[in-house]
């Protein structure tokens, strides 16, 4: 990948093609025979109402000054905001940015962008990093930015080794907590510039200078609402506002990372590399099976909160289908994978998934 051109990886379906054809056919039949839409139904629209309230209502209570004399409740409200922010990302923004929340493209764009604005993030950057790079090139070093860590950690056997990585199993969780904090501060600007140089901004039909101006305006508005107003009106030292805000982002970031990381960075995950012609052996659908893992498939409460992202295999095979359908689709995908003698990785619980991810951190750190 050069500094100015993006060279796409091509999958050569010499094996596994039959699985991809069969599973798509069966999933299409499921929706057609049951006469249901692939997008979200009432279950996701309930979340569209509930989760933004979980995020914004505590902020409203903070701004009343009622809790300024009780720092435990004060920081507790910021913490609830962090949980609400993560929930909005899992269950609303994620579907919207994949175009699966609604049949209406404008509604998807509006809701996805609105939720990311509440996190001080860029919808354009997120779509490029997640939809384009992560989904298209899952676990391929140099392409999938979800396994890049700017030299702080090692997520792939193809990445260079450093002596301090042997401690990453301990310190990784702190850096996971900084994920949305980095979005809110400098990461968006670095990403936008990098994607522009690679031609990925233009590929989305966007103009870099215009998007940069929009990004700056959104950042200013976000800081004015969530930092400037509390500093001006709360009967607390400005340091408590900054610490509360940081606490919110740390909880949101850690929650998001603990769901996304065990889906691809576990001992069962493969990390293929393209050859000299930028080709990867195998069918794209098979590639998703080999690089992805589910967890806690029977935990309905967890699945509801994380927007079905414990069914990552189904999400990667069918990213344009709403998460409300993943539980049913998992039965079809698992049965089809086993018929073709392909692996279907799944951890029985969230705890097992976290332990597995920790094992990978330890392995690559050593």
C-alpha positions as CSV (number, residue, x, y, z in Angstrom):
1,X,0.0,0.0,0.0
2,X,1.7,3.2,-1.1
3,X,1.3,6.6,0.4
4,X,-0.9,7.9,-2.4
5,X,-2.7,4.8,-3.8
6,X,-4.8,2.2,-2.2
7,X,-4.3,-1.3,-3.7
8,X,-7.2,-3.5,-2.9
9,X,-6.6,-7.1,-1.9
10,X,-8.3,-9.7,-4.1
11,X,-9.7,-13.0,-2.8
12,X,-9.1,-16.0,-5.0
13,X,-12.0,-18.4,-4.5
14,X,-10.1,-21.6,-5.2
15,X,-11.7,-23.1,-2.1
16,X,-14.7,-22.3,0.0
17,X,-16.7,-20.8,-2.8
18,X,-19.5,-23.4,-2.4
19,X,-20.0,-22.3,1.2
20,X,-20.5,-18.7,0.3
21,X,-23.0,-19.5,-2.4
22,X,-24.9,-21.9,-0.2
23,X,-25.1,-19.7,2.9
24,X,-26.3,-16.6,0.9
25,X,-28.9,-18.7,-0.9
26,X,-30.2,-20.1,2.4
27,X,-30.3,-16.7,4.1
28,X,-32.1,-15.2,1.1
29,X,-34.7,-18.0,1.3
30,X,-35.1,-17.3,5.1
31,X,-36.2,-13.7,4.5
32,X,-38.3,-14.5,1.4
33,X,-40.1,-17.4,2.9
34,X,-40.9,-15.5,6.2
35,X,-41.7,-12.3,4.3
36,X,-39.6,-10.1,6.6
37,X,-37.3,-7.2,5.9
38,X,-33.6,-7.4,6.2
39,X,-33.5,-4.0,8.0
40,X,-34.5,-3.3,11.6
41,X,-37.9,-3.8,13.0
42,X,-39.7,-2.5,16.2
43,X,-36.9,-4.0,18.4
44,X,-34.3,-1.6,17.1
45,X,-36.6,1.4,17.1
46,X,-37.1,0.9,20.8
47,X,-33.3,1.2,21.2
48,X,-33.3,4.4,19.1
49,X,-35.4,5.9,21.8
50,X,-34.1,4.3,25.0
51,X,-30.3,4.4,24.5
52,X,-29.9,8.1,23.6
53,X,-32.0,8.8,26.7
54,X,-29.5,6.7,28.7
55,X,-26.8,8.9,27.4
56,X,-28.3,12.3,27.5
57,X,-30.6,12.2,30.6
58,X,-27.6,11.8,33.0
59,X,-26.0,14.9,31.3
60,X,-29.2,16.8,31.9
61,X,-29.1,15.8,35.6
62,X,-25.5,16.9,35.8
63,X,-26.4,20.3,34.4
64,X,-29.0,20.9,37.1
65,X,-26.2,21.3,39.7
66,X,-28.2,19.0,42.1
67,X,-25.3,16.6,42.2
68,X,-22.4,19.0,42.4
69,X,-22.1,18.5,46.2
70,X,-22.0,14.7,45.9
71,X,-19.1,13.7,43.8
72,X,-20.0,10.0,44.0
73,X,-23.3,10.6,42.3
74,X,-21.7,13.2,40.0
75,X,-19.1,10.8,38.6
76,X,-21.8,8.0,38.6
77,X,-23.8,10.1,36.2
78,X,-20.9,10.5,33.9
79,X,-20.3,6.8,34.1
80,X,-23.9,6.0,33.1
81,X,-23.3,8.3,30.1
82,X,-20.4,6.2,29.1
83,X,-22.5,3.0,29.2
84,X,-25.3,4.9,27.2
85,X,-22.8,6.1,24.6
86,X,-21.4,2.5,24.1
87,X,-25.0,1.2,23.8
88,X,-25.8,3.8,21.2
89,X,-22.8,2.8,19.2
90,X,-23.5,-1.0,19.4
91,X,-27.2,-1.0,18.8
92,X,-28.0,2.1,16.8
93,X,-25.0,3.7,15.1
94,X,-23.5,0.4,13.9
95,X,-26.7,-0.6,12.1
96,X,-27.3,2.8,10.7
97,X,-23.8,3.2,9.3
98,X,-24.1,-0.2,7.7
99,X,-27.4,0.9,6.1
100,X,-29.4,-1.8,7.9
101,X,-31.3,0.2,10.5
102,X,-33.9,1.5,8.0
103,X,-34.8,1.0,4.3
104,X,-34.4,4.8,4.0
105,X,-30.8,5.7,3.2
106,X,-31.3,9.3,4.5
107,X,-32.6,8.0,7.8
108,X,-29.6,5.7,8.2
109,X,-27.2,8.6,7.4
110,X,-28.9,11.0,9.8
111,X,-29.0,8.6,12.7
112,X,-25.6,7.2,12.2
113,X,-24.0,10.7,11.9
114,X,-26.0,12.0,14.9
115,X,-24.8,9.2,17.2
116,X,-21.2,9.7,16.1
117,X,-21.5,13.4,16.7
118,X,-22.6,12.6,20.3
119,X,-19.3,10.7,20.6
120,X,-17.4,13.5,18.9
121,X,-16.5,11.1,16.1
122,X,-16.6,11.3,12.3
123,X,-19.1,9.1,10.4
124,X,-16.9,9.3,7.3
125,X,-13.8,8.1,9.1
126,X,-15.8,5.4,10.8
127,X,-17.3,4.1,7.6
128,X,-13.9,3.9,5.9
129,X,-12.2,2.3,8.9
130,X,-15.0,-0.2,9.7
131,X,-17.1,-0.8,6.6
132,X,-14.3,-0.5,4.0
133,X,-11.1,-1.6,5.7
134,X,-12.1,-3.9,8.5
135,X,-15.0,-5.7,6.8
136,X,-13.2,-6.0,3.5
137,X,-9.8,-7.1,4.8
138,X,-10.5,-8.6,8.2
139,X,-7.3,-9.4,10.1
140,X,-5.0,-8.6,7.1
141,X,-2.1,-6.7,8.5
142,X,-1.6,-3.3,6.9
143,X,-5.2,-3.1,5.8
144,X,-7.5,-3.8,8.8
145,X,-6.9,-0.9,11.2
146,X,-8.7,-2.8,14.0
147,X,-5.5,-4.8,14.5
148,X,-3.2,-1.7,14.3
149,X,-2.1,-0.1,17.5
150,X,0.6,2.5,16.4
151,X,3.3,0.4,18.0
152,X,1.7,0.2,21.4
153,X,0.5,-3.3,21.2
154,X,0.9,-6.4,18.9
155,X,-2.3,-7.9,17.4
156,X,-0.9,-9.9,14.5
157,X,2.0,-12.4,14.2
158,X,3.2,-10.4,11.2
159,X,3.8,-7.3,13.3
160,X,7.2,-6.5,14.7
161,X,8.1,-7.5,18.2
162,X,9.1,-5.2,21.1
163,X,10.3,-6.2,24.5
164,X,7.5,-4.4,26.4
165,X,4.8,-6.2,24.5
166,X,5.1,-9.0,27.1
167,X,3.2,-6.7,29.4
168,X,0.4,-5.9,26.9
169,X,-1.9,-8.4,28.5
170,X,-1.9,-6.1,31.5
171,X,-1.9,-2.6,30.0
172,X,-4.0,-3.2,26.9
173,X,-7.2,-2.6,28.9
174,X,-6.1,0.9,29.8
175,X,-5.5,1.8,26.1
176,X,-8.9,0.2,25.2
177,X,-10.5,2.7,27.5
178,X,-9.0,5.6,25.5
179,X,-10.7,4.6,22.2
180,X,-13.5,7.2,22.1
181,X,-11.3,9.7,23.9
182,X,-8.9,9.5,21.0
183,X,-11.8,10.0,18.6
184,X,-12.9,13.0,20.5
185,X,-9.4,14.6,20.4
186,X,-7.0,14.0,17.6
187,X,-7.6,10.6,15.9
188,X,-10.2,11.9,13.4
189,X,-7.9,14.5,12.0
190,X,-5.1,12.0,11.5
191,X,-7.4,9.5,10.0
192,X,-9.0,12.0,7.6
193,X,-5.6,13.1,6.3
194,X,-4.4,9.5,6.0
195,X,-7.5,8.4,4.1
196,X,-7.3,11.4,1.8
197,X,-3.7,10.4,0.8
198,X,-4.8,6.9,0.1
199,X,-7.7,8.1,-2.1
200,X,-10.3,6.6,0.3
201,X,-12.0,9.9,1.0
202,X,-12.6,10.5,-2.8
203,X,-13.7,6.9,-3.2
204,X,-16.6,7.7,-0.8
205,X,-17.6,10.6,-3.1
206,X,-16.3,13.2,-0.6
207,X,-14.0,16.2,-0.8
208,X,-11.2,16.4,1.8
209,X,-11.3,20.2,2.4
210,X,-15.0,20.2,2.8
211,X,-15.0,17.2,5.2
212,X,-12.2,18.8,7.2
213,X,-14.3,22.0,7.7
214,X,-17.3,19.9,8.7
215,X,-15.2,17.9,11.1
216,X,-13.8,21.1,12.8
217,X,-17.3,22.5,13.2
218,X,-18.7,19.3,14.7
219,X,-15.8,19.2,17.2
220,X,-16.4,22.8,18.2
221,X,-20.1,22.2,18.8
222,X,-19.4,19.0,20.7
223,X,-16.9,20.7,23.0
224,X,-19.2,23.7,23.5
225,X,-22.0,21.4,24.7
226,X,-20.2,18.7,26.7
227,X,-17.3,20.7,28.1
228,X,-17.8,24.5,27.9
229,X,-21.3,24.6,29.2
230,X,-20.6,22.4,32.3
231,X,-17.4,24.4,33.0
232,X,-19.4,27.7,32.9
233,X,-22.5,26.7,34.8
234,X,-21.6,23.9,37.2
235,X,-20.7,24.8,40.8
236,X,-17.6,22.7,40.5
237,X,-13.9,23.2,39.6
238,X,-13.3,22.8,35.9
239,X,-11.0,19.8,36.7
240,X,-14.0,17.8,37.9
241,X,-15.7,18.5,34.5
242,X,-12.7,17.3,32.6
243,X,-12.4,14.2,34.8
244,X,-16.1,13.4,34.5
245,X,-15.9,13.7,30.8
246,X,-12.8,11.6,30.6
247,X,-14.5,9.0,32.9
248,X,-17.4,8.8,30.4
249,X,-15.2,8.2,27.4
250,X,-13.0,5.7,29.3
251,X,-16.0,3.6,30.2
252,X,-17.4,3.8,26.7
253,X,-14.1,3.0,25.1
254,X,-13.4,0.0,27.3
255,X,-17.0,-1.3,26.8
256,X,-16.7,-1.1,23.1
257,X,-13.3,-2.7,22.9
258,X,-14.3,-5.6,25.1
259,X,-17.0,-6.5,22.6
260,X,-15.1,-5.9,19.3
261,X,-11.7,-7.3,20.2
262,X,-12.7,-10.8,21.2
263,X,-14.4,-11.1,17.9
264,X,-11.2,-11.2,15.8
265,X,-8.2,-11.1,18.1
266,X,-8.4,-14.6,19.7
267,X,-6.2,-17.7,19.4
268,X,-8.5,-19.3,16.8
269,X,-8.2,-16.3,14.5
270,X,-6.2,-16.5,11.3
271,X,-4.1,-13.6,10.0
272,X,-3.5,-14.2,6.3
273,X,-1.2,-12.0,4.2
274,X,-1.7,-11.2,0.5
275,X,0.9,-12.5,-1.9
276,X,3.2,-10.4,-4.2
277,X,0.2,-9.8,-6.5
278,X,-2.0,-8.6,-3.6
279,X,-4.1,-11.8,-3.6
280,X,-5.4,-13.9,-0.7
281,X,-6.2,-17.6,-1.3
282,X,-9.7,-18.6,-0.5
283,X,-13.3,-17.3,-0.8
284,X,-14.3,-14.1,1.0
285,X,-17.0,-15.9,3.0
286,X,-14.6,-18.5,4.1
287,X,-12.1,-15.8,5.1
288,X,-14.7,-14.3,7.5
289,X,-15.2,-17.7,9.2
290,X,-11.5,-18.1,9.7
291,X,-10.9,-14.7,11.1
292,X,-14.0,-14.2,13.2
293,X,-15.5,-15.7,16.4
294,X,-18.9,-15.4,18.1
295,X,-19.5,-15.4,21.9
296,X,-22.3,-15.9,24.4
297,X,-24.9,-16.9,21.8
298,X,-27.5,-17.8,24.4
299,X,-27.1,-14.6,26.5
300,X,-30.1,-12.7,25.4
301,X,-29.5,-9.7,27.7
302,X,-25.9,-9.2,26.5
303,X,-27.0,-9.7,22.9
304,X,-29.6,-7.0,23.3
305,X,-27.2,-4.5,24.9
306,X,-24.4,-5.1,22.3
307,X,-26.6,-5.0,19.3
308,X,-26.1,-8.6,18.4
309,X,-22.4,-8.1,17.9
310,X,-21.7,-11.2,19.8
311,X,-22.8,-12.8,16.5
312,X,-19.8,-11.4,14.6
313,X,-19.7,-14.2,12.1
314,X,-23.2,-13.4,10.9
315,X,-22.5,-9.7,10.9
316,X,-19.4,-10.1,8.8
317,X,-21.1,-12.4,6.3
318,X,-24.2,-10.1,6.1
319,X,-23.2,-6.6,7.3
320,X,-26.2,-5.1,5.5
321,X,-28.7,-7.1,7.5
322,X,-29.9,-5.7,10.9
323,X,-28.6,-7.2,14.1
324,X,-32.1,-8.1,15.2
325,X,-31.9,-11.1,12.8
326,X,-28.5,-12.5,13.7
327,X,-29.7,-15.0,16.3
328,X,-31.9,-16.7,13.7
329,X,-29.3,-16.4,11.0
330,X,-26.7,-18.0,13.2
331,X,-28.5,-21.3,13.0
332,X,-28.4,-21.2,9.2
333,X,-24.7,-20.1,9.1
334,X,-23.5,-22.7,11.6
335,X,-25.3,-25.6,9.9
336,X,-24.0,-24.6,6.5
337,X,-20.4,-24.2,7.7
338,X,-20.4,-27.6,9.4
339,X,-21.8,-29.2,6.2
340,X,-18.8,-27.8,4.3
341,X,-16.4,-28.9,7.0
342,X,-15.5,-25.3,7.8
343,X,-14.9,-24.0,11.3
344,X,-17.6,-22.0,13.2
345,X,-15.8,-20.5,16.1
346,X,-17.9,-19.5,19.1
347,X,-17.2,-19.0,22.8
348,X,-19.9,-20.1,25.2
349,X,-19.8,-16.9,27.3
350,X,-18.6,-13.3,27.4
351,X,-16.1,-14.2,30.1
352,X,-14.7,-17.0,28.0
353,X,-14.3,-14.5,25.1
354,X,-12.4,-12.0,27.2
355,X,-10.1,-14.8,28.6
356,X,-9.5,-16.0,25.0
357,X,-8.6,-12.4,23.9
358,X,-6.2,-12.1,26.9
359,X,-4.6,-15.4,25.9
360,X,-3.9,-13.9,22.4
361,X,-2.5,-10.7,24.0
362,X,-0.2,-12.9,26.0
363,X,0.8,-15.1,23.1
364,X,1.6,-12.2,20.7
365,X,3.3,-10.3,23.5
366,X,5.7,-13.2,24.1
